[in-house]
Amino acid sequence: MPYNKPKPHFGGPRPSNFRPSNSNSAPGQNGRRPFVRQKAEDELNINEEIKAPQVRLVGENIAEQGIYPISKALQMADELSLDLVEISAKADPPVCKILDYQKYLYQQRKKAKEMKQNATKVVIKEIRFGPNTDEHDFQFKLKHAQEFLEEGSKVKATIFFRGRSIMFAEQGEKQLLRFAVELEEYGRAESMPTLEGKRMTMMIAPVKKK
């Protein structure tokens, strides 16, 4: 009968608590060989990466919270098929939890992504004037600015000086300052009018509602 040589394992699922090891490294604390991994910036020290001789264990799955030798803490994590995670490295001794690190990391990244998506985006609406805008047009633009500020957008008030109208720069500045005063109930000017080339601008931010 021909001899069937066992096929080597090239992949496939691993147990959830499988921790690869570096065969060339010396055994670490608790008799296990340390696993050197590439960490992202938002990752914490886990298992043999924790170098403190003792740690403070906290968490719901710890019968008696308190300070334990690192070897004992690693053993407790092994018995639960979970990871020892250093959640506060600067504490003395460092604070650790025993948990499923990959699941924890997934939840933290998901939460950060949701917070980023829900972050308030600053919208800027521009209101344009000429240096000799008449009263009717001024009031019309003022009404639009009020609406923009009430909805939480910033208003960028801009006066364009075409050709020789730059001679009316002082008049344009007075117009922008009046615009800001008229909007005091809805927004506040972030700075005085600024002239750049043939354009004078002033940014008005919405007043936070109490």
Secondary structure by P-SEA (a helix, b strand, c coil): cccccccccccccccccbbbbccccccccccbbbbbbbcccccccccccccccbbbbbcccccccccccaaaaaaaaaaacccccccccccccbbbbbcaaaaaaaaaaaaaaaaaaacbbbbbbbbbbcccccaaaaaaaaaaaaaaaaabbbbbbbbbbccccccaaaaaaaaaaaaaaaacccccccccccccccccbbbbbbcccc
